[in-house]
């Protein structure tokens, strides 16, 4: 393949998943310092939102705000100035379920709140309201390859526009009966703040190019189950190498037969 590799610097990370309520907890588990303790995902209240929007905030809105703000805070970045890429495989499963229930009932009138939360860019819209950001924002869906698609888009913006870009990759579960067809067990996501140049806060350099190699797996069976069941968490092998200081290549799942070869280099 003759694709040009895309390179940036990782400056901030946000994380939330079942049993892993924030990045420091996830970092300790990925390093092997703490055992993974499976538990339902805990979503913090989005205090940054105005009261009216806070009452309407769905699970995916709470998730994206939590991980996006955590990544920006770690990098001491001004969220109102950050370009952003939102990537997920299916948006808001609970809202989709509620809309389907309503449309299947005798009263088919949809509430305005349900309707405006049904669009694929709802989480990005709430992010703009919360952060007062007028910076460019992209919203991407690539089914199980959504993390990889979002990473490529964010890196493209960093390289072409030479501006810091925040990738927010996230997924949420569907209630039954849709859960039987799309069995994501819970919500989870990862945020990466990528910059075009190295700074004092940079954690590693990341270079991405296409590959046909097999994707890396995690030795811990419970963490591997998270990686395979929540598309946004396809990032876990990359994060584990980063926190363990194991620089070098890692291969992430993308669109078969293509995968993403990621090269991590120290600062």
C-alpha positions as CSV (number, residue, x, y, z in Angstrom):
1,X,0.0,0.0,0.0
2,X,1.3,3.4,-0.9
3,X,-0.7,5.5,1.5
4,X,1.1,8.4,3.2
5,X,1.5,7.7,7.0
6,X,-0.3,10.2,9.3
7,X,1.7,11.5,12.3
8,X,0.7,13.5,15.4
9,X,1.4,13.7,19.1
10,X,-0.9,12.4,21.9
11,X,-1.3,15.1,24.5
12,X,-4.4,14.1,26.4
13,X,-6.5,11.0,27.1
14,X,-10.0,10.5,28.4
15,X,-11.6,7.1,29.1
16,X,-14.7,5.6,30.5
17,X,-16.0,2.0,30.3
18,X,-17.7,-0.7,32.4
19,X,-15.6,-1.0,35.6
20,X,-13.3,1.8,34.4
21,X,-14.9,5.2,35.4
22,X,-12.0,7.4,34.3
23,X,-8.5,7.4,32.7
24,X,-6.5,7.1,35.9
25,X,-8.4,3.9,36.8
26,X,-8.1,2.5,33.3
27,X,-4.3,3.4,33.3
28,X,-3.7,1.4,36.5
29,X,-5.6,-1.6,35.2
30,X,-3.8,-1.6,31.8
31,X,-0.5,-1.4,33.5
32,X,-1.3,-4.4,35.6
33,X,-1.1,-2.4,38.8
34,X,-4.8,-3.1,39.7
35,X,-7.1,-6.0,38.8
36,X,-10.0,-5.3,36.5
37,X,-13.3,-5.2,38.5
38,X,-16.2,-5.6,36.1
39,X,-19.1,-3.3,36.9
40,X,-21.7,-1.2,35.0
41,X,-20.4,2.0,33.5
42,X,-20.9,5.0,35.7
43,X,-21.7,8.3,33.9
44,X,-21.0,11.5,35.7
45,X,-23.6,14.3,35.6
46,X,-22.7,16.8,32.8
47,X,-22.4,19.9,35.1
48,X,-20.9,21.9,32.3
49,X,-24.2,22.0,30.5
50,X,-26.9,24.6,31.2
51,X,-29.7,23.2,33.4
52,X,-32.2,22.8,30.6
53,X,-29.8,20.8,28.4
54,X,-28.5,18.9,31.4
55,X,-32.0,17.5,32.1
56,X,-32.2,16.3,28.5
57,X,-28.8,14.8,28.3
58,X,-28.7,11.2,27.2
59,X,-26.2,8.5,28.1
60,X,-24.1,9.2,25.1
61,X,-24.1,12.9,25.8
62,X,-22.9,12.3,29.4
63,X,-20.3,9.8,28.1
64,X,-18.8,12.1,25.4
65,X,-18.7,15.1,27.7
66,X,-16.9,13.1,30.4
67,X,-14.2,11.7,28.2
68,X,-13.7,14.7,26.0
69,X,-13.4,17.1,29.0
70,X,-11.0,14.6,30.7
71,X,-8.7,14.5,27.7
72,X,-8.7,18.3,27.4
73,X,-8.1,18.8,31.1
74,X,-5.1,16.4,31.0
75,X,-3.6,18.5,28.2
76,X,-4.6,21.8,29.8
77,X,-6.4,22.7,26.5
78,X,-9.0,25.3,25.9
79,X,-12.1,23.2,24.8
80,X,-13.7,26.2,23.1
81,X,-10.8,26.2,20.6
82,X,-10.5,22.5,19.8
83,X,-11.5,21.0,16.5
84,X,-13.3,17.7,17.2
85,X,-14.1,14.4,15.6
86,X,-17.0,12.3,17.0
87,X,-17.0,8.6,16.0
88,X,-19.4,5.9,17.0
89,X,-21.0,2.8,15.7
90,X,-24.7,3.4,16.4
91,X,-25.3,6.6,18.3
92,X,-28.0,6.6,21.1
93,X,-29.4,3.1,21.5
94,X,-31.8,4.0,24.3
95,X,-33.3,7.0,22.4
96,X,-33.7,4.8,19.3
97,X,-35.5,2.2,21.4
98,X,-37.8,4.8,22.8
99,X,-38.7,6.2,19.4
100,X,-39.4,2.7,18.0
101,X,-41.7,2.0,21.0
102,X,-43.5,5.3,20.5
103,X,-44.0,4.7,16.8
104,X,-45.3,1.2,17.4
105,X,-48.0,2.5,19.8
106,X,-51.4,4.0,19.2
107,X,-50.0,7.5,20.0
108,X,-47.3,8.1,17.4
109,X,-46.4,11.6,18.5
110,X,-42.7,12.0,19.1
111,X,-41.5,14.4,21.8
112,X,-39.3,17.2,20.6
113,X,-36.6,16.2,23.0
114,X,-36.6,12.6,21.7
115,X,-36.5,13.9,18.1
116,X,-33.6,16.2,18.4
117,X,-31.6,13.6,20.4
118,X,-32.2,11.1,17.5
119,X,-29.8,12.6,15.0
120,X,-26.4,11.1,14.7
121,X,-24.6,14.4,15.6
122,X,-26.6,15.0,18.8
123,X,-23.6,14.4,21.1
124,X,-21.5,16.8,19.0
125,X,-24.2,19.4,19.3
126,X,-24.3,19.1,23.1
127,X,-20.5,19.4,23.1
128,X,-20.8,22.7,21.2
129,X,-23.4,24.0,23.6
130,X,-21.3,22.9,26.7
131,X,-17.9,24.2,25.5
132,X,-19.1,27.2,23.4
133,X,-16.9,25.9,20.7
134,X,-17.2,27.2,17.1
135,X,-14.2,25.1,15.9
136,X,-14.7,22.6,13.1
137,X,-16.5,19.4,14.1
138,X,-16.9,16.1,12.2
139,X,-19.2,13.2,13.0
140,X,-18.4,9.7,11.7
141,X,-20.0,6.3,11.8
142,X,-18.1,3.2,10.6
143,X,-19.9,0.4,12.5
144,X,-17.2,-1.8,14.2
145,X,-14.5,0.2,12.5
146,X,-15.7,3.6,13.9
147,X,-12.6,4.1,16.2
148,X,-10.2,3.6,13.3
149,X,-12.3,5.8,11.0
150,X,-12.4,8.6,13.6
151,X,-8.6,8.2,14.3
152,X,-7.9,8.6,10.5
153,X,-10.1,11.6,10.2
154,X,-8.7,13.3,13.3
155,X,-5.1,12.7,12.2
156,X,-5.9,14.0,8.7
157,X,-7.1,17.3,10.3
158,X,-4.0,17.5,12.4
159,X,-1.7,17.0,9.5
160,X,-3.6,19.1,6.9
161,X,-4.8,22.0,9.0
162,X,-2.0,21.9,11.6
163,X,-4.4,22.3,14.5
164,X,-5.0,20.3,17.7
165,X,-7.9,18.0,17.2
166,X,-9.9,16.0,19.8
167,X,-11.1,12.6,18.8
168,X,-14.1,11.3,20.9
169,X,-14.9,7.7,20.1
170,X,-17.9,6.3,22.0
171,X,-20.6,3.6,22.0
172,X,-23.7,2.8,24.0
173,X,-25.9,-0.3,24.4
174,X,-29.4,-0.9,22.8
175,X,-32.2,-2.3,25.0
176,X,-34.0,-5.4,23.9
177,X,-35.2,-6.4,21.3
178,X,-32.5,-4.5,19.4
179,X,-29.8,-5.7,21.8
180,X,-30.2,-9.2,20.4
181,X,-29.1,-7.9,17.0
182,X,-26.5,-5.5,18.3
183,X,-25.2,-6.9,21.6
184,X,-23.0,-4.0,22.8
185,X,-23.1,-4.7,26.6
186,X,-22.7,-1.2,28.0
187,X,-21.5,2.2,27.1
188,X,-17.8,3.1,26.8
189,X,-15.4,5.4,25.0
190,X,-12.0,7.0,24.6
191,X,-10.9,10.5,23.8
192,X,-7.5,11.4,22.4
193,X,-6.2,15.0,22.0
194,X,-3.9,15.0,19.0
195,X,-1.5,17.9,18.2
196,X,0.6,18.6,15.1
197,X,3.8,19.4,17.1
198,X,5.4,18.1,20.3
199,X,4.9,20.1,23.5
200,X,5.9,19.7,27.1
201,X,2.6,17.8,27.7
202,X,3.1,15.3,24.8
203,X,2.9,11.6,25.9
204,X,4.0,9.9,22.7
205,X,4.2,10.3,18.9
206,X,1.7,8.3,16.9
207,X,2.0,7.4,13.2
208,X,-0.8,5.5,11.4
209,X,-0.7,3.7,8.1
210,X,-2.8,0.9,6.5
211,X,-1.9,-2.8,7.1
212,X,-3.2,-6.3,6.4
213,X,-1.6,-7.8,9.6
214,X,-3.7,-9.3,12.3
215,X,-5.0,-6.9,15.0
216,X,-3.4,-7.0,18.4
217,X,-5.3,-8.7,21.2
218,X,-5.2,-8.2,25.0
219,X,-4.0,-11.0,27.3
220,X,-6.6,-10.2,29.9
221,X,-9.8,-12.0,28.8
222,X,-12.1,-9.5,30.5
223,X,-10.4,-6.5,28.9
224,X,-10.3,-8.4,25.5
225,X,-14.0,-8.9,25.8
226,X,-14.4,-5.1,26.3
227,X,-12.3,-4.5,23.2
228,X,-14.3,-6.8,21.0
229,X,-17.8,-5.9,22.3
230,X,-17.6,-2.1,22.4
231,X,-16.3,-0.8,19.1
232,X,-14.8,2.4,20.5
233,X,-12.6,0.3,22.8
234,X,-10.7,-1.2,19.8
235,X,-8.2,1.4,21.0
236,X,-7.3,-0.6,24.1
237,X,-4.1,-2.3,22.7
238,X,-2.8,1.1,21.7
239,X,-3.6,2.5,25.2
240,X,-2.0,-0.4,26.9
241,X,1.3,-0.1,25.0
242,X,1.3,3.6,25.7
243,X,0.9,3.3,29.5
244,X,3.4,0.5,29.8
245,X,6.0,2.4,27.8
246,X,6.1,-0.4,25.2
247,X,6.8,1.8,22.2
248,X,6.8,0.4,18.7
249,X,4.2,-1.1,16.5
250,X,0.6,-2.1,17.4
251,X,-2.1,-3.2,14.9
252,X,-5.7,-2.1,15.5
253,X,-8.9,-3.5,13.9
254,X,-10.4,-1.5,11.0
255,X,-12.3,-2.5,7.9
256,X,-11.4,-6.1,7.0
257,X,-9.1,-7.0,5.4
258,X,-7.5,-3.7,6.1
259,X,-6.2,-2.9,9.6
260,X,-4.4,0.1,11.0
261,X,-0.7,-0.1,11.8
262,X,0.1,2.3,14.6
263,X,3.7,3.2,15.5
264,X,4.2,4.7,19.0
265,X,7.4,6.6,19.6
266,X,8.5,8.2,22.9
267,X,8.8,11.9,23.4
